[in-house]
């Protein structure tokens, strides 16, 4: 009866409108705004919405679209706007019904001038509080607006003869985007707004599999609702990252974040336009004006919080497998790699170590030797990370974690007050409500108690979307407005409860309908707080599958259950670049692929690429053949070993990148256009990237390929391995890539501090520093190197670090200490290399004294100054 009443209402409204206003259905098909986003519509249902129906062959443009006459369209009109202490506010009122129930006919727009380059646009119901993402779970800078002289403007337009409702401009008057009332809808469970933008190049909007750049010349719908299925193109995946960066034609950029944890989707179209749809909460936008791509990301992360600082050991090579049989099976791998002189920093163990797959337990039969394994690893300066899933089994008995959880009422309830039961690895399970304070405390206590038995070094939170093999619950989901909303975004499976729990269930912060996409984020937040009590003054690391805005504050991310295919290797590059935009830069893919059997060549190529991931872990499924390095031939292991050691040699460079991300909100895996924003050749590249600003990585992404085309932006580029000048840049070249190597280059005008790779990160960090200077087109270079003890929590915040400032010209290198640490020792500088030196030096001086221990190769144009014994934490000058 409710649906019938709604239909009568819509038809009635349509009849009144069409009686007085001419229906207009003209215009460019690329400018159509979808009036039936449900899909599979027809002319009858379309025209019931008072919209136009016109099918187009061989086009993804909608057949049902909003009319082009302003007087005929559903929408709101600005009735008043004023300047306030925080910025501006406006009110919009609608006198017509949308196709969705419970319209909110009066809506308020608040524009907060947060900073010079950040604007918050909050759209909400002024008469009734609606769900908003809780500040205590997802940090946002506490800023009430009111910045006096922002470098932007926002206008609220009340002209009833125009579609335009909001204009957002840069400070110079250039348009950023325009909002029209043509398809703006604000009902209880359907909120929609369209931004008309000035570019077709968009990046971000996760978590999805796709080439790095979205071209708005193609129609696309991207759904966001955390989902635990293996990653495939077109699916909504593990995280909800409603942030995009848009690159304009002149290389300037802006960014937009929608702070909303309900199910949502974004439609991209050639107008160009971006349409946001969500089915709950409010429309809470943060707009970042750049103007450079790097500026946008730093402004974004200054708003939502910057990434955590990794422990130095986290930068080593990590190894895991789902399917280890027992402790000895793991120990055989660890000791085998040691005998093969193959660096392994951290051993991981999947759910096989648990008793009946129960969190915070271990099997005393198969993994009874787990405590002694940890001791063995620690004796060799290695680490252990264990997996902990979200679901808590309740059928096994004698399980203190469950019993304590029940006493403290930590689990999610159904709407009738009973506990919601799902099904995960232990069988029937309950799901902790990580939004509740008592759950956070209980969860941390479980880690503390288990760590006393097994001294693990880090935590892997998996299945935290949350994923359930029993869709909704063991008894299904009640049919109601939460489980069966009036509109469902284009999520995998077609409904909200498939692969997860019922949206109608209750958490301390509201319905799962509202908080679902915060589940993994809230879990890692609780894990982080628990681990702080264990490690106290030391850093640890957490790896999570599910993620939300700000998750990088607490955890790293891996890209999920990928497959051992070349296309998955290629896709991993775009995924890693995207998560650097999202503020989760400590990210990697399962090297060699998780599902399916890898091949030796694929695994070699993936280990080569993975050596330049921010997070490097090889992991595979229990159904597949082993793919740790020992599973392959001696020649394959040698190639893999070479690249792992290249990674270790870059330790000071990598560690500084992570510090800069933590302190300043910079990226680690960096799109080429971040450094060359005016070079349009870089905009759509998705198969090469920069590691920081100085290392260009161009992996092999096809089977049996022994060369590839590489685009070199306008800089000098040197071979990373041998230091030879390869090109002056600004060109695409075919680069040879025998199986033993992949194209990796260093940018001219760079200084990179390296060390000699050893078996572990601790040993590597104790080796002498080697400074490498690559002469570029400018003939000058500068960099800062961040150094601390690698493990102390908040070392930077507590000024317990050294910051080394290095500067170079075509004839000199000097460094001094910007900040001095107090509690750790650093090795000396032993060697300096100068690459691209065209003229043989007549001599070398070190701090004004002649120095004889140097050599110059005129064929390679490389100067080597060796046998030095210089403090990295002192002022030193070298001339040649």
N, C-alpha and C positions, 0 to 999 in steps of 0.2 A: 504493500500500500504506500510506503514511503517513496519508493521509486516511481510509482504511478503519479503521486502528488508532485514529485519533482518534475516529471515529464510534462505534466499539465502546466506547471509554473513556467517552465522554459518555453513551451509552445505559446502560452499566453503572453509572455514578455515579447516573444518574437512577433506575434501578431500585432501588438500595439506599435512596435517599432516600424514594421514594414508598412503599416497603414499611413505613415506620415513621411517616411524617408526612403529614398530610392536605394535599392540594394546595389552595391558596387563591388564587382569581382574582377577588376582589371589589374594589370601590372605584371612585372617581371616574375617569373616562377621562382627565381632564386631569392626573391624578397618575401615569399609567403611565410606567414607565421602559422605553425601547426595548430589547428583547432580541434584535432582529435588525436592527441598523442598516445592514446591507448592502442592505436593501430587497428588494422582490419575493419575500418569503418566503411560506411557506404553513404550514398547520397541522402538517404532518408534520415539517418541519425545525425549526419552532418548538418543538414538544414534545420533539424530540430534545435540545433545550437545557434541558429541564425547566422551560420557561416556559409562560405562558398564551397561548391564542389566542382572540381574540374580536373579530370585525370590527365596525366601527361605520360606518354610512353618513354621508356628508357631514361627515367629520371627518378631520383630519390626525393624530389620535392613532394611535400604533402598534397594529397588530392583534396583534403578538407582544410580550409585555411580561413583566417579571419578576413573580414571585408576591409576594403581600403577606403571606405567613407568613415571619417571619424565619428559621425553622428550615429552610426549603426553598430558600433562595437562594444562588447563588454569591456568595462574598464572604469577607472576612477578619474576624478578631476580634482586638481589641487584647489582647495577653497580658501586657504590662507597660508601664508608663510611669514616667518619673522626671524630676525637676528637675535641670538641668545648669547649668554655668557660662554657657552661651549661651542658655538658655531651658528647653526641655523636649525630651525624646525619648521615642518609643514604638516598640514592635514589634508588628506584626500578622502573624498566621499563618493560612493557609488549608489545609484538608484536602480541598478539592474541586477538581475540574478545571473550568476555564473552557472556552468553545467554541473557544479559540484555543491554538495549540501553545506548548509551552515556558513554562508558568506559572512564575513566581517565587513560591514559596509562603511565603517569609518576606520581609517588607518592613519597612523602617525609616522612621519619620517624625521628622524633626528640625525643631523650631520655634525659629528664631533671632529673639530680640527685638532687632531691628536699631536701631530708634529708638523714640521715644515713640509714633509713629504708623505705623510700618512693621514688619510681621511677614513673615519668610520661612518658608515651609513647604516643606521639601524631602523628597520621597518617593522612595526609591531601594532598590536591592538591596544589603544590607549585606555580602554575600559575594562579589560580583564587580563590578568597575568597569564602568560603562556609559558610553556617549557623553554628554557634557554640552557645552553651548554654550561654546566656548573664551573664557576671560576676556580673552585678549590681542586677540581680534577684536571682542568685544562687551563693552564696559566695564560693570561693575557696581561700585558702591561696595564697597570691601574692608572688610566689616564682619563680625566674628565673632559678633555678637550680644551678649547679656549686658546689655542696657539694664536699669537697675535698677527703674524704675517706669513701665512702658509703660501707655498709656491703652487697653489691650485685654487680653483673656485668651483662652487656648486650653485646651480640655479634651479629653483622650483618654479615651473611655468603653469600658469592658470588659464591660458588661452584655450577656450573651449572649441575653437575651430581648428586646432592642431592636435596631432597625436602626441607631440612632445610634452613630456611631463617633468623630466629631470635632465639637466646638462651638467656633465662633469668635464672641466677643462684644466689644462696645465696653466701655470702662471703666465706663460706667454700668449695665452688665448687659444692654443691648439686644442682641438677636441680630443678627449680621452674616450668617452662614450656618451651615448644618449639613451635615456629610458623613455619609452612611449607607453601610453595608457591602452594601446591597441589590444594587448593580450595580458595586461597585468591583472592577476587574480590573487585574492587573499581570502581563502575560505579556511574552515577549521582544519581540513586535511588535504588541502591542495593549494600550494603557494607557487606562483609563477611570475617571473619577471625577465625581460629581455634587454640586453645591452647591445645597442648598435655601436660597433667598434670600427676602427679605421685601418685594420690590418687583417690579413688572413693567416698570419703565422702565430701559432699558439703552442705552448708547452705546458706540461703538468697534468692536472686532473687525474689523480690515481685512485685506486691502483688498477692498472690495465696493462695489457701487452699490446704494443703498437710501435711503429717508428717514432723516433723522438719528437719530431715536429708534427702537429696536427695542421693540416691544410684546410682552412675553412671553405675552400672551394668545393670540398666534398661534404655532403650531409652526413652527420654522425650523431648518435646518441650514446652517451657514456653514463652508465648507472654506477652508483656508489652505495654499497650495502655490504659490509664485511662478510666474506664468503670463503670457506676453507677448501674449495675444490682446486685441483691442479690448474696452473695458469694456462689459459688458452686465449687467443685473440677474441675480443668481443665480450668476454665475461667480466663481470664485476669480481674483483679478487679480494685479497686478504685485508686491505686497508681502505680507509676513507680519507682522501686528501683532496678537498675541494678548493684547490689553489691553482691558479694558472698564471703564467708569465706570457705576455704578448709582446712580440718584437715588431716595431714599426719599420717603415720602409727606409728611414734614415738611420737605423741602428739604435734608436732610443727604445725604451721599454717601460712597461708598467705591469703591475701585478694585482690580482684580485683574490681575496679569500672569502669564502662563505663559511662562517662559523655556525654550523648546524650539524647535529649528529643523527638526524632522522634519515630514512631512506630518501635518496635524491637521484637526480639525473641532470645532465647538462646536454643540451642539443646545440650542435654547431652547424652553421649554414652559410652559404656563399654571399649573403647580403653585403658585407659580412655581419654576423650577429651571433651572440651567445645567449641562449635561453636557459635559465636556472629553474628547476622544478624540485620542490621538496614537499613532503606530505605531513609535516608537523613543525612545531617550534616557531621561530621567527626568521626573518631574512636579516641577517647580521653580517654586513659586508665590511671588509677592511680593504682599502685601496692604497696601493703603494706606487708612487709616481716616479721612482727612479732618480734620474733619467736613464742611467745605464743598467744593463741586466744585472751586473754585480750589485749596484745600489739597491735594486728591487729586492734581491734575496736578503741583503743585510737589513733592510728596513722591515721585511717580513719577520726575520728571526729576532729582531729587536722587539717585536711586538709579542711573539708567542713563546719566546725563550730559546736560547741557543743550545747546541748539542752538548752532551756530556763529554768530558775529557777521558779518552780511552787510557787504560793502563798500557804501558809500552809493550808488554808481552802480547797484547791483543793484536799487534801488527805482524805477528809471525804467521807461520803456516799452521792451519788447523786441519785436523783429520777426524772423520766420523764415518760410521756406517750403521744403518738400521739392520740388525741381525747378528751382532757379535754373540757368540755362543756362551762365552764365560769369560772370567777374568784372564785366564791364560791366553785365550784367543786375542784379547786386546794387547796383552803384554808381548805376545809374539810379534805383533805389528810394530809396537814401540821399539823393542829391542832390535828387530830386523832393520828398521830405518837407521838406528844408531850404527849398526854394523856396516851399513851401506854408506855411512857418512852423509845421510840425507837429513837436512834440518827439519825437525818437527817441534813446534812450540807448544801446542795444546792438543791433547787427546780428548775427544768427545765420546759420550756413550748415550745412545738412544734408549727407548723404554725397556729394552731387554734386561737391564740391570735390576729392574723393580720386581718386587714380589707381587705377582698377579697384576702387574701394571698399575700398582697403587703408588701415588706420589709419596715421597718421604719414607720410602722403604727400599731395601735391597734384598735380593734373593740370597739367602745364606748358603744355598747349595751351589748354584752356578756362579754367583758373584760374591761368595763369602770372602774372597781375597781382595775386595774393592779397597778397604782401608790400606792394605799393604801396597796396592798398585799406586795409590795416591802418594804414599811415602817414596816409592821408587821414582815416580815422576818428579817430585819436589827435589830429591837428591840430585837429579840431573837438570835442574833449573827448568823443568817443564810443568805444565798445568793440566788440570782436569776440569771439564765442564760437563754437567749432567742436565738431562731434560726433565722438565716438570710440566705436566699438562694441566688443563683447567678443570676437567671433570674429576670429581671425587667419588670413587666407587663406594657403594653402601651394602653390598651383599656378602662380603668376604668374612666379616667378623674380626675381632681382635685388631682393631684399626684405630689407634688413638687420634689420628688426624680427623677422622669422621666424628668420633665421639665428642671431641672438644668442639668441633664445628657445630654440632647439633646443640650442645649446651649453650653456645654463644650466639646461636641463631644467625649463622653467617650465610645461609644458602638462599637462593632465589625461590620465591613462592609464586604459585599460580594465583590467578585472580580470586580463587575461592579460599585462599589461605593455606592450602596444602603445598608441600614441597614439589617443585617441578623436577621430574625425573627424566633424564635423557639416557643416551647409550653411547659410551665411548670405549676406549680400549679395556678398562676394567670390567665392562658390562654396564649394568644400570648405574647411573651416576647422578649426583647432585652438582649444581653449579654455584660456586661462591659468588656472592654479590660484592664485588670489589669496590663498589661505590660507597659501601658502609664502613664506618670507622672501626667497628668491632671486627670486621672481616680483615681489614688491613693489619690490625694487631695480631689476629689469629694466624694469618698467612705468614707474617714475619716470624712468629714463634715457631712455626713448623720448620722453617729454614734453619733457625738457630739450633733447634734440637737435633735436626738431621746432620748439621755440620759438625756437631760433636762426635758423630759416628763416622762420617766420611768428610774429610776436609777438602771439599770441592772448592774451586777457584772462581767459578762463574756459573751462571744459570741460563738455561735455554727454555723459554716459555713458548710452548707450541699448542696448537688446537685452540687458540685463544680468541676466536671470532665471536662467540664460542661455536665450535663445530660439534655436531651431534649426528650419529648414524641414524638415530630415531628422529625423524623430522618433527619439529615442534616439541614433542615430549613422547613418552611411552604410550600415552593415551591420546595423542593428537592435540589439536588446538580447538578451543571453542570458537564457533563462528560468531564474530563480532566485529566492531569497527576497527579494532587494532590488528587482528589477524587477517581480516578481509576488508581493507580500507576501500573507499570509493575509487581511488586511483592507486595502482601499483607501478612504480617505475620499472623500467625494462631490465629487471634483475634476472639472473640465471634461475631457471626453474619456474618463473612466472609468479611466485608468491614469496612472502617475506619469511616464512617459517621453514622453508626447505633448506636442509643442511645445517639448521641451527635450532634455537629454542623459540617458543611462542612469544610473539611481540606483546601479547596481553599480560605476560608475567610481570611481577612487580620487583623493582629495586628500590633502594633507599632514596634515589633521586628521581623516581618516576617509572613509568612503564618501560619495559624493554623496547617497545615501539620507539621511544625517544632515546634511550641510552645504549641500544645495541652496539652501535659503532664505537662506543667508548669502552667496550668490554676489555679488549686486549690492552688498550692504553692504561686503563685502570688497574689491570693485573700487573703490568710491568712497573707501574708506579708503586703498587704495594710491594712487589718484589724488591724494588730499589730501596724502599724504606726499611725492609727487613735486612737486606744485605749491609746497609750502613751500620746496623747494630752488630753484625758479625765482624766486618772488616775494619770498622771504626776509622782509623787514620789512613787506611789503604784503599786504593781503587780496585774495583772489580769490573765485570762486564755482564750484560744481559743481552740475550738475543731473542727477538720476538718475531712472530709471523704476522699477527694482526697489528694494526697501527692506526693512529689518528693524528691530527694536528698536534704538534708538540711532543710526540713520542720520542723523538731524538734526544730530548732532555734526559731520558732514562735508559735508552736501549739502542742497540744495533738492530738491523733488519736483514733477513735474507729473503730472496725472491720466491721462495716456496718450492713446491714439488715439481721442478722442471723435468725435462726429459733429455736423454743423451742424443741430441740431434744438433745438426749444424745451425738450424734456424733458431733453436733455443740459445745456443751460444751467441748468435747475433742479437737476439732480443735482449739478452742480459745487459748489453751496453746501454740501450735506451732506458731500461729499468733503473740501472745504477745512476745514470744522469738525472732521471726524474727524482729519485730520492735525495739526491744532493740539492735539488730545488726545494724539496719538502722539508729540509732541515734534519734529515736522517742520513748524514754522509757516511757513517760507518755501515756500509752495505755491500753485499756481495751475492752472487748466485752459487748454487751447488755446482762446484767445478766438476766437469766431466758428465754432469747430468745426474739427477736422482733416479728417475724412472728409465727403464729400458737398459739394454746392454750397450756400453760405450765401445768404441774401437780404440786401438792404440793411437792412431793418428789424431782422432778427435780429442782424446784425453791429453795428448802432447800439446795440441794447439790451445786447449782450454786451460791447461796449467800455465802456458806462456801468457795468455791473456789474464788469467786469475792472479798472476804475480803482480799485476798492476791494478787489481780491484782494491778499493779501500779495505774490505774485509775478505780474507782469503781462506776458504774452507772447501775441501773435497769431501763430498758426502753422497752415499747412494743407498738404494733400496735393498731389502733383504732377499728379494726374488732374483736379483741380478748378480752377475759375476762381480768379484771384487774389483775395485778400481783405485785402490791405494797405489802409490808408486811401486811397491814391491810386486804388484800383480803383472808388471810389464817387463819387457826385455831390458837388458843392461844399457843398451843404447838409448832407449826411451827414458829410462831413469836418469841417465846422464844429462839429457836435454832438460828434463823437468828440474833437476837439481841446479843446473846453471841458472835457470830463471828464478827459482826460489832465492838463490844467493844474490842475484841482482837486486831482488826486492830487499833483502836484508842489508845490502850495501847502501841502500838509499835511506836507511833508518833515520838519520837526523833530518833529512828532507821531509820524509813522510810524517814524522812526529811533529815537526813544525806546522805542517798542513793541518793536522788535527788540532793543534793548539790554536791556530788561527780560526778554525771553524768554531771552536769552543769559545774563544774570546771575542771574536768579531763577526761571526756568522758568515764566513766565506765557504766556498765549495771546495771539495777535494777532487772528486772526478768532475771535470769542468768542461762544458760544451765549448767548442772552438769559438763560437760567436761571442762568448763572454769576454774574450781577449781581443777579438777582432769584430766588433759589432757593426762596423761599416762595410764589412766584406760579405756580400750577399752569397758568395760561394759557400760560406760556412753554415748558413741557416738551416739547411735540411740534412746535414751530415749526421748519420746515426751509426756509423761503423768505425769511427775513430773519435778520440777525445783527448783532452789534456789531463794529466795528473798534476794538480796544482796549476801553476802558470808556465812551467818550464819543460815538462816531459810530454811529448806527443806519442800516443799509443795508437797503432793502426794494426789490429790483430788480423790473422787469417781466419776467415769465416766460411770457407768452402772446402770440401773434401778434395784432397790431392792438389790443391793450389800451391804453386811454388813462386808466385809473385802476386802483387795486387797494385791497384792504382791508389795513390795517397795524395790527398790535397795538402799542400804546404802553404799556409798563410804567409803574408809578407814579412818574413824574418829570415835570418840565417838559421839553418837547421843542421845539427851535427848528429852523426851516428852515436847513440848513447853508449854502445859497447866499446868501440875503438876510438871515438873522438874525432873521426875525420869529418871535414865539412862536406855535407851532402848536397845542399842547394841553397841558393839565395832567397828562395821562397816566392810566393805569388804564382804558383804553378801546380798542376797535377802531373805527377810522374809515376811511372811504373817502377816499383821497387821489388827487387828479388827477395824471395823469402823461402830459402830451402827449409826443410823440416826442422833444422837445428835453430832457426831464428824467426822472429817476427819483426816487422818494422817498428822500431822505437827510436825516437830522436829527442835531442835536447835543443831548446831554443837559444839562439845567440842572445847576448846581453843577459846571460844568466850566471849565477854563482850557485853551485850545489855542493853542500858538504856531505861527504860520504864516510863510510867506515868499511873495514874488511869483514865480509860476511863470515860468521861462525855457525856452530850448530844450534845455538839458541840466541835469543834477543839479548839476554843478559851478557853473554860472552861477546856478542857483536858490539854492544854499547861500551864495552871496556877496551875495545881496540882503538888505536890512534885515529884521529880525524884526518881525512884527506879532502882538501879543498880543490874544486874543479871550477875554473872560470872559462866560459865560452864567449869569445869576443864576437860582438854582434854589429849590426849596422850603425848603432849609435856610438859604439866604442866606450860605453860606460855601463855599469851594472851595479845593482845594490840588492841586498837581501838581509833579512833578519833570521837568525836561527834560535829557536827556543829549546832550552835544555833544562831538565830537572832530574830528579832521581828515578822517574819513570813509574812511580807507584803511589806516591803520597797523594791523598785526597785533598783537593783544593790547594795544591801547591802554588798555582798561579794566583789565586785569590789571597793567599797568605804570603805572597812575595818570596816564596822559597824556590827561586829559579834563576837562571841566567839567560839573558837575551843578548845575543852576539850580533853586532851590526857590522856587516861586511860591505865594502865599497871597492870597485875596481875601475880602472881605465885601461887604455891600450898599453900602458907602460907600468902599471902599478896595481897592487892589491894591499888593502889595509883593513884591519878590523879592530874594534874596541868593544867594551862591555857596556851595554845600556842599563842592565839591571844585574846585580850580583846576588847569587844564592848564598845559603848559609850551611846547608846540612849534607852536602854530597860532594864527591870528588869527580873530576872529569879528566879524561885522557888528554894527551898532548896532540898538537898538529904535527904530523910527520912528513907530509908530502903535499905539494901544490902542483897542479897541472894547469897550464894555460893553453887553450885550444884556439886555432885560427890565427896564430901569431905569424905574420907573413915575413917579418924581417928577423934574421938571426940576432939575438941579443949579444952585445959585446961583453956583458957582465951582469951579475945579479948582486944586489945588496939586500941584507936583512937587517932592519932597524939601523940603517946607515953604515953597516959593516959589510965589506966585500965577502961574498959567499961563493965557494968554489964547487959545491956539490950540486951541479945542475947539468942538464943535457938538453940539446935542441935537435929535433929531427926536421930537416928542411923539406923532406918529402911529405910529411904529414902535418907540418906547421904546428908541432906540439912542443911546448917547453915543459920539462919536468924538473922540479926543484925538490930534492929528496934529502933524507937524513936530517930533517929538521927536528927541533926539540922546543917547540913554541907553545906557550900556554894559550888555550882558546879564550881564557878569561883575562886577557891582558891586551894592551894596545900594541899592535905589531904592524910594521910597514915593510912590504917587499917591493922592490923596484927592479926592472930589467931593461 
